[in-house]
Amino acid sequence: MTPAPPPGAEGGTRPRVEGDREQEILDATLATLAEVGYDRLTMDAVATAARASKATLYRRWSSKPALVIDALKSQKPAHAPVDTGNLREDLLATYCGMGGQADQEQIAILASVITAIARDADFAEAFRRDFIGPKAAVTAGIFARARERGEIGPDVDLDLITPALPGIVLHRQFLLGEPPDQAFITRVIDQIILPAVAAGQPTAATTTSKDA
């Protein structure tokens, strides 16, 4: 269970933590997270690392899950979804660029919170909603636009295909212990994802036969 804010940390009017000071606290949270993992991270530890009081943290974040999620989201600025007009290029740009699944810093951060997803229901809910949710929506948009362009067969189950690429990459990282690189992600896209989404599309031979 996430501990309640300490006495005096809620109620009344207090100045917000924002701007550079907010980012300093978020950076301290990420540094502490990488050092001790989510389970051992406390508001006290972050306050010490950020040279702030615990009450200062609670002025902005009501709980540890809220603080960690904001720290994870602060790692890079939000970018507009990639839309090159081509499924392969969209996937390469999304998964091989900074913040993608070849980014070892992102992988390290994910490793530090992976156990918490199973152990802390509050964190798991916030993590899936606020961190994974927006990323999944970007990928879903890529596949939806590709289907509209006719790059994906009408019978392909997008709910099945959309999480396949990150699933394969994370399996390689966490179960096999082999960090993915851009070459590996490219092979997965070319040898698994693209052939799978093309299933059901009419081939040249099929089209010729129907036109005959």
N, C-alpha and C positions, 0 to 999 in steps of 0.2 A: 504493500500500500504506500502511496505517496504521502509523506507527512504534511500536516496542515501548516500554513504559515505561522510563524511565531507570533506571540502577543505583540500587538502594536504594528504588525506588518499589513494589516488590512483595516479598512474603514478610514474616514477622514479624507482630507485633501492633501496630497503630497505631490511634489514635482515628479514628472516622468523621467525615466532614464532613456535618453535618446542620443542620436548623433554619434560622435566619436566615442563617447563614453559607453554607449550601448555596444558598439562594435568591439571595444576593448574587452568587455565582459563576455561577449560571444566568442571572441578569439581565445580567451582564457578557458572558457567552457570546452572548446574543441581540444585545446592542449591538455586539459585535465582528462578529458574523455580518452584521448589517445594514450595517456600515461597509465590510467588505472581502470579503464573500461566503464561501461554504464553502471554496472551493479555497485561498484565502489565509489562512484561519483556522488558527492553530496553538495548541497548548496553552500555549506561551510567551506568545503574545499575550493569551490569556484570563487567564493568571496575572497578567500585568502590569495588565490592566484591572481585575481583581478584587483587586489588591494581595495576592496569595497566591503561594506558591511552586509550582513545577510539581509537586513531590512531593506537595503538598497535594491538587492536582487528581487525581493518580493514586491517592490513597488511596480515592477515591470512584468514579472513572471510569477504566476500563482503556484507553480509546481515545478519539480525537476523535469518531467516530460515536456512541459511547455518551453522551458529554457533550452533543453537539448534540441528539440525540434527547430526552434528559431536559430540556434547555432548551426545546425546542419544546413538550413535554408540560406544562411548568410555566406556560405563558402564562395559563391560566385553570383554575379548579378543575373537576374532573369533575362533570358533571351527569347525573342520571338521564335515560334516553332519553325523548323527548317522546312522549306517547300521549294525544292529544286525542279519540280515537275517530273521527277523520276524516282521510283521507289528505292532502287539500289543506292542512289546518291543520297537520298534522304536518310536512309539507315546508316550509311557510312558516316555522314556528317554528325548524326545524333549520337552514335555509339562509339566512334573512334576519336572524337574531339575532346577538348578539355571538359572534365565533368562527366565524360562518358565512361563506358565500362572497361576501357583500356587505361583509364586514369587511376594509377595505383594509390593516390591519396584518397580518392573516393572509395576505393576498395578497402583501404585500411580503416577508414571511418565506419564503413558498413560492418566490418569485422568486429569493431569495438562495441556495437550495439546489437549484434545478431542474437545473443543469448537473451537480451532483455525482451525481445519480441515474444518469447515463450514464457517469460517469468513475470513480466509487469504488464498487466492488462491495460492500464491507463496509457502507458507508453506505446504499446502495440497499436492501440486504437488511434492515437495521435500520429504515430509514425506512418501508418498506412493511409490515413486521411490526408495529412498535411505535407508529407514528404514523398511517399511512393505514389499517392493519388495523382498529383500533377504530372509526374514523370510518365505514369501509365497513360494519362490522357493525351500527352504529346505523341506517344507511340501509336495509340489507337487512331489519332488523327492522321498520322502518316499512312497507315493502312487503309483508312476510310477514303482518303483522297486518291490513293492508288487504285482502289476499286472503282471509284467514279471515273478515272481515266481509262479503265479497261485493262489494267495491268494484273488484276486478280480475278480468277475465275469465280463465277456466281455461286458455286457450291462450296467454296472454301469457308470454313468456320473461323471467322476472324477472332472470336473469343479464345479459340484454341491456338491460333498462330501468333497473335500479338505478344504473349509473354514468352514465346519459345526462345527467342534470341537471348534475352537477359537470363532466362532459366539455364540455358546451356553454358553461358559464360560463368554464372555464379556456381554452377556445379563443378566446373573445371577449377575454379579458384578455391572453393571451400571444401570440397570433398576430395578432389585429386591433388590439391596443393600446387597447381600449375597456374601461375599468373597469366591471364590472357593478354595478348598484345594485339596490335592493329591487324597483323597478318592473320591471326587466328579468327578474329571477328569477321574479317573479310571472307575467309573460307566458309564460315558458318552461313553468312549471308548468301554467298554464291552457290554453295553446295546443298544447303538445307532450306533456307527461307524462300529464296526465289523459286526453286523448283516446286516447293510445296504450294505456294500461292498461285502458281500457274496451272495447277491441277484443275481440269475441267474446262480450260480454255480451248476453243476450237483450234486445231492445228491446220496448217496449210493444206494437208492432204484431205482432212475432213471437210474443209471449206470447199475444195475443188470437187469432192465427191457430191456434196449437196448441190453445187451449182450445175453439175453435169445433167 
